[in-house]
Amino acid sequence: MMSKTIRESIEEIFYPYVALNSESGTAAENLAARFARAYFAGLPYFQSHPDLCGTYPAPGDAFGRGVEWALLKGSGAATVVLIHHFDVVGTEDYGPLRPLAFQRSVQEKS
């Protein structure tokens, strides 16, 4: 069995993630957070260490949003922190093509 290329591995996560209609400032924004949580929870490391990933809720947030986090423990004393921020702009500018805003085009699939 051939292993995936780095590009294929990235695309496997990237395209479903950016296809989410998770517009900022709406309850749908939680879809991006749930995607991240499910991704990390599905990795073998976090299946063995479920206490090392989760959601830190934003108290009083009208949409029930929170911060998704994951900690991968190494063997040294140094710590690397990776931070990801997601925003999805509105799609009103698409006009009648708005339903296509989160679809991957045919040209991009090659």
PyMOL CGO cylinders between C-alpha atoms (Angstrom):
from pymol import cmd
from pymol.cgo import CYLINDER

trace = [
    CYLINDER, 0.00, 0.00, 0.00, 1.36, 3.43, -0.95, 0.3, 1, 1, 1, 1, 1, 1,
    CYLINDER, 1.36, 3.43, -0.95, 1.41, 6.06, 1.74, 0.3, 1, 1, 1, 1, 1, 1,
    CYLINDER, 1.41, 6.06, 1.74, -0.21, 9.44, 1.15, 0.3, 1, 1, 1, 1, 1, 1,
    CYLINDER, -0.21, 9.44, 1.15, 1.83, 12.40, 0.04, 0.3, 1, 1, 1, 1, 1, 1,
    CYLINDER, 1.83, 12.40, 0.04, 2.03, 15.45, 2.29, 0.3, 1, 1, 1, 1, 1, 1,
    CYLINDER, 2.03, 15.45, 2.29, -0.24, 17.27, -0.17, 0.3, 1, 1, 1, 1, 1, 1,
    CYLINDER, -0.24, 17.27, -0.17, -2.84, 14.49, 0.01, 0.3, 1, 1, 1, 1, 1, 1,
    CYLINDER, -2.84, 14.49, 0.01, -2.69, 14.50, 3.80, 0.3, 1, 1, 1, 1, 1, 1,
    CYLINDER, -2.69, 14.50, 3.80, -3.20, 18.26, 3.92, 0.3, 1, 1, 1, 1, 1, 1,
    CYLINDER, -3.20, 18.26, 3.92, -6.01, 18.21, 1.35, 0.3, 1, 1, 1, 1, 1, 1,
    CYLINDER, -6.01, 18.21, 1.35, -7.78, 15.46, 3.29, 0.3, 1, 1, 1, 1, 1, 1,
    CYLINDER, -7.78, 15.46, 3.29, -8.18, 17.91, 6.18, 0.3, 1, 1, 1, 1, 1, 1,
    CYLINDER, -8.18, 17.91, 6.18, -8.19, 21.23, 4.33, 0.3, 1, 1, 1, 1, 1, 1,
    CYLINDER, -8.19, 21.23, 4.33, -11.05, 20.82, 1.85, 0.3, 1, 1, 1, 1, 1, 1,
    CYLINDER, -11.05, 20.82, 1.85, -13.67, 19.50, 4.29, 0.3, 1, 1, 1, 1, 1, 1,
    CYLINDER, -13.67, 19.50, 4.29, -12.64, 22.21, 6.77, 0.3, 1, 1, 1, 1, 1, 1,
    CYLINDER, -12.64, 22.21, 6.77, -12.94, 25.18, 4.40, 0.3, 1, 1, 1, 1, 1, 1,
    CYLINDER, -12.94, 25.18, 4.40, -16.19, 23.76, 2.99, 0.3, 1, 1, 1, 1, 1, 1,
    CYLINDER, -16.19, 23.76, 2.99, -17.92, 24.30, 6.34, 0.3, 1, 1, 1, 1, 1, 1,
    CYLINDER, -17.92, 24.30, 6.34, -20.45, 27.11, 6.33, 0.3, 1, 1, 1, 1, 1, 1,
    CYLINDER, -20.45, 27.11, 6.33, -19.26, 28.36, 9.72, 0.3, 1, 1, 1, 1, 1, 1,
    CYLINDER, -19.26, 28.36, 9.72, -19.75, 32.09, 9.33, 0.3, 1, 1, 1, 1, 1, 1,
    CYLINDER, -19.75, 32.09, 9.33, -18.38, 34.16, 12.21, 0.3, 1, 1, 1, 1, 1, 1,
    CYLINDER, -18.38, 34.16, 12.21, -20.87, 35.76, 14.54, 0.3, 1, 1, 1, 1, 1, 1,
    CYLINDER, -20.87, 35.76, 14.54, -23.44, 33.00, 14.06, 0.3, 1, 1, 1, 1, 1, 1,
    CYLINDER, -23.44, 33.00, 14.06, -24.17, 29.71, 15.83, 0.3, 1, 1, 1, 1, 1, 1,
    CYLINDER, -24.17, 29.71, 15.83, -22.77, 27.98, 12.73, 0.3, 1, 1, 1, 1, 1, 1,
    CYLINDER, -22.77, 27.98, 12.73, -19.30, 29.19, 13.77, 0.3, 1, 1, 1, 1, 1, 1,
    CYLINDER, -19.30, 29.19, 13.77, -19.28, 26.20, 16.13, 0.3, 1, 1, 1, 1, 1, 1,
    CYLINDER, -19.28, 26.20, 16.13, -18.99, 23.88, 13.13, 0.3, 1, 1, 1, 1, 1, 1,
    CYLINDER, -18.99, 23.88, 13.13, -15.34, 24.88, 12.67, 0.3, 1, 1, 1, 1, 1, 1,
    CYLINDER, -15.34, 24.88, 12.67, -14.66, 24.26, 16.36, 0.3, 1, 1, 1, 1, 1, 1,
    CYLINDER, -14.66, 24.26, 16.36, -16.38, 20.86, 16.24, 0.3, 1, 1, 1, 1, 1, 1,
    CYLINDER, -16.38, 20.86, 16.24, -14.35, 19.95, 13.16, 0.3, 1, 1, 1, 1, 1, 1,
    CYLINDER, -14.35, 19.95, 13.16, -11.09, 20.73, 15.00, 0.3, 1, 1, 1, 1, 1, 1,
    CYLINDER, -11.09, 20.73, 15.00, -12.20, 18.86, 18.12, 0.3, 1, 1, 1, 1, 1, 1,
    CYLINDER, -12.20, 18.86, 18.12, -13.22, 15.78, 16.10, 0.3, 1, 1, 1, 1, 1, 1,
    CYLINDER, -13.22, 15.78, 16.10, -9.96, 15.85, 14.15, 0.3, 1, 1, 1, 1, 1, 1,
    CYLINDER, -9.96, 15.85, 14.15, -7.77, 15.88, 17.24, 0.3, 1, 1, 1, 1, 1, 1,
    CYLINDER, -7.77, 15.88, 17.24, -9.95, 13.41, 19.15, 0.3, 1, 1, 1, 1, 1, 1,
    CYLINDER, -9.95, 13.41, 19.15, -9.64, 11.00, 16.22, 0.3, 1, 1, 1, 1, 1, 1,
    CYLINDER, -9.64, 11.00, 16.22, -5.84, 10.92, 16.29, 0.3, 1, 1, 1, 1, 1, 1,
    CYLINDER, -5.84, 10.92, 16.29, -4.33, 7.84, 17.96, 0.3, 1, 1, 1, 1, 1, 1,
    CYLINDER, -4.33, 7.84, 17.96, -2.32, 9.96, 20.45, 0.3, 1, 1, 1, 1, 1, 1,
    CYLINDER, -2.32, 9.96, 20.45, -5.42, 11.72, 21.75, 0.3, 1, 1, 1, 1, 1, 1,
    CYLINDER, -5.42, 11.72, 21.75, -7.42, 8.50, 21.78, 0.3, 1, 1, 1, 1, 1, 1,
    CYLINDER, -7.42, 8.50, 21.78, -4.80, 7.24, 24.23, 0.3, 1, 1, 1, 1, 1, 1,
    CYLINDER, -4.80, 7.24, 24.23, -4.69, 10.60, 26.07, 0.3, 1, 1, 1, 1, 1, 1,
    CYLINDER, -4.69, 10.60, 26.07, -8.25, 12.00, 25.89, 0.3, 1, 1, 1, 1, 1, 1,
    CYLINDER, -8.25, 12.00, 25.89, -7.50, 14.33, 28.81, 0.3, 1, 1, 1, 1, 1, 1,
    CYLINDER, -7.50, 14.33, 28.81, -5.02, 16.23, 26.62, 0.3, 1, 1, 1, 1, 1, 1,
    CYLINDER, -5.02, 16.23, 26.62, -7.56, 17.77, 24.25, 0.3, 1, 1, 1, 1, 1, 1,
    CYLINDER, -7.56, 17.77, 24.25, -10.92, 19.40, 24.66, 0.3, 1, 1, 1, 1, 1, 1,
    CYLINDER, -10.92, 19.40, 24.66, -12.91, 22.60, 24.66, 0.3, 1, 1, 1, 1, 1, 1,
    CYLINDER, -12.91, 22.60, 24.66, -12.51, 25.55, 26.99, 0.3, 1, 1, 1, 1, 1, 1,
    CYLINDER, -12.51, 25.55, 26.99, -15.90, 27.27, 26.97, 0.3, 1, 1, 1, 1, 1, 1,
    CYLINDER, -15.90, 27.27, 26.97, -16.22, 31.03, 26.55, 0.3, 1, 1, 1, 1, 1, 1,
    CYLINDER, -16.22, 31.03, 26.55, -18.35, 31.93, 29.57, 0.3, 1, 1, 1, 1, 1, 1,
    CYLINDER, -18.35, 31.93, 29.57, -21.58, 33.69, 28.68, 0.3, 1, 1, 1, 1, 1, 1,
    CYLINDER, -21.58, 33.69, 28.68, -21.03, 33.48, 24.92, 0.3, 1, 1, 1, 1, 1, 1,
    CYLINDER, -21.03, 33.48, 24.92, -24.36, 33.90, 23.13, 0.3, 1, 1, 1, 1, 1, 1,
    CYLINDER, -24.36, 33.90, 23.13, -23.51, 31.18, 20.61, 0.3, 1, 1, 1, 1, 1, 1,
    CYLINDER, -23.51, 31.18, 20.61, -21.94, 28.71, 23.06, 0.3, 1, 1, 1, 1, 1, 1,
    CYLINDER, -21.94, 28.71, 23.06, -18.50, 29.10, 21.51, 0.3, 1, 1, 1, 1, 1, 1,
    CYLINDER, -18.50, 29.10, 21.51, -15.26, 28.07, 23.12, 0.3, 1, 1, 1, 1, 1, 1,
    CYLINDER, -15.26, 28.07, 23.12, -11.59, 27.47, 22.46, 0.3, 1, 1, 1, 1, 1, 1,
    CYLINDER, -11.59, 27.47, 22.46, -10.53, 24.10, 21.12, 0.3, 1, 1, 1, 1, 1, 1,
    CYLINDER, -10.53, 24.10, 21.12, -7.20, 22.95, 22.49, 0.3, 1, 1, 1, 1, 1, 1,
    CYLINDER, -7.20, 22.95, 22.49, -4.84, 19.99, 22.27, 0.3, 1, 1, 1, 1, 1, 1,
    CYLINDER, -4.84, 19.99, 22.27, -1.59, 19.33, 24.11, 0.3, 1, 1, 1, 1, 1, 1,
    CYLINDER, -1.59, 19.33, 24.11, 0.99, 16.96, 22.67, 0.3, 1, 1, 1, 1, 1, 1,
    CYLINDER, 0.99, 16.96, 22.67, 3.49, 16.17, 25.39, 0.3, 1, 1, 1, 1, 1, 1,
    CYLINDER, 3.49, 16.17, 25.39, 7.08, 15.68, 24.35, 0.3, 1, 1, 1, 1, 1, 1,
    CYLINDER, 7.08, 15.68, 24.35, 10.06, 14.45, 26.30, 0.3, 1, 1, 1, 1, 1, 1,
    CYLINDER, 10.06, 14.45, 26.30, 11.85, 17.77, 26.89, 0.3, 1, 1, 1, 1, 1, 1,
    CYLINDER, 11.85, 17.77, 26.89, 11.24, 20.82, 29.04, 0.3, 1, 1, 1, 1, 1, 1,
    CYLINDER, 11.24, 20.82, 29.04, 10.60, 23.21, 26.12, 0.3, 1, 1, 1, 1, 1, 1,
    CYLINDER, 10.60, 23.21, 26.12, 7.05, 24.01, 25.04, 0.3, 1, 1, 1, 1, 1, 1,
    CYLINDER, 7.05, 24.01, 25.04, 5.78, 25.01, 21.62, 0.3, 1, 1, 1, 1, 1, 1,
    CYLINDER, 5.78, 25.01, 21.62, 2.36, 26.63, 21.43, 0.3, 1, 1, 1, 1, 1, 1,
    CYLINDER, 2.36, 26.63, 21.43, 0.48, 26.68, 18.13, 0.3, 1, 1, 1, 1, 1, 1,
    CYLINDER, 0.48, 26.68, 18.13, -2.52, 28.96, 17.91, 0.3, 1, 1, 1, 1, 1, 1,
    CYLINDER, -2.52, 28.96, 17.91, -5.17, 28.88, 15.23, 0.3, 1, 1, 1, 1, 1, 1,
    CYLINDER, -5.17, 28.88, 15.23, -7.86, 31.50, 14.75, 0.3, 1, 1, 1, 1, 1, 1,
    CYLINDER, -7.86, 31.50, 14.75, -10.76, 31.03, 12.40, 0.3, 1, 1, 1, 1, 1, 1,
    CYLINDER, -10.76, 31.03, 12.40, -13.06, 33.58, 10.85, 0.3, 1, 1, 1, 1, 1, 1,
    CYLINDER, -13.06, 33.58, 10.85, -15.45, 33.02, 8.01, 0.3, 1, 1, 1, 1, 1, 1,
    CYLINDER, -15.45, 33.02, 8.01, -16.60, 36.19, 6.33, 0.3, 1, 1, 1, 1, 1, 1,
    CYLINDER, -16.60, 36.19, 6.33, -20.17, 36.62, 5.22, 0.3, 1, 1, 1, 1, 1, 1,
    CYLINDER, -20.17, 36.62, 5.22, -21.19, 35.34, 1.82, 0.3, 1, 1, 1, 1, 1, 1,
    CYLINDER, -21.19, 35.34, 1.82, -23.74, 38.00, 0.92, 0.3, 1, 1, 1, 1, 1, 1,
    CYLINDER, -23.74, 38.00, 0.92, -21.43, 39.39, -1.79, 0.3, 1, 1, 1, 1, 1, 1,
    CYLINDER, -21.43, 39.39, -1.79, -21.89, 36.15, -3.75, 0.3, 1, 1, 1, 1, 1, 1,
    CYLINDER, -21.89, 36.15, -3.75, -25.44, 37.22, -4.56, 0.3, 1, 1, 1, 1, 1, 1,
    CYLINDER, -25.44, 37.22, -4.56, -27.33, 34.45, -6.39, 0.3, 1, 1, 1, 1, 1, 1,
    CYLINDER, -27.33, 34.45, -6.39, -24.18, 32.27, -6.26, 0.3, 1, 1, 1, 1, 1, 1,
    CYLINDER, -24.18, 32.27, -6.26, -24.20, 32.25, -2.45, 0.3, 1, 1, 1, 1, 1, 1,
    CYLINDER, -24.20, 32.25, -2.45, -25.11, 28.52, -2.29, 0.3, 1, 1, 1, 1, 1, 1,
    CYLINDER, -25.11, 28.52, -2.29, -21.80, 27.81, -4.08, 0.3, 1, 1, 1, 1, 1, 1,
    CYLINDER, -21.80, 27.81, -4.08, -19.63, 29.77, -1.62, 0.3, 1, 1, 1, 1, 1, 1,
    CYLINDER, -19.63, 29.77, -1.62, -18.40, 26.72, 0.27, 0.3, 1, 1, 1, 1, 1, 1,
    CYLINDER, -18.40, 26.72, 0.27, -18.14, 24.30, -2.64, 0.3, 1, 1, 1, 1, 1, 1,
    CYLINDER, -18.14, 24.30, -2.64, -14.84, 23.22, -4.08, 0.3, 1, 1, 1, 1, 1, 1,
    CYLINDER, -14.84, 23.22, -4.08, -14.58, 24.05, -7.77, 0.3, 1, 1, 1, 1, 1, 1,
    CYLINDER, -14.58, 24.05, -7.77, -13.98, 21.37, -10.38, 0.3, 1, 1, 1, 1, 1, 1,
    CYLINDER, -13.98, 21.37, -10.38, -10.64, 22.95, -11.39, 0.3, 1, 1, 1, 1, 1, 1,
    CYLINDER, -10.64, 22.95, -11.39, -9.30, 22.70, -7.81, 0.3, 1, 1, 1, 1, 1, 1,
    CYLINDER, -9.30, 22.70, -7.81, -9.98, 18.96, -7.58, 0.3, 1, 1, 1, 1, 1, 1,
    CYLINDER, -9.98, 18.96, -7.58, -7.06, 17.95, -9.79, 0.3, 1, 1, 1, 1, 1, 1,
]
cmd.load_cgo(trace, "trace")
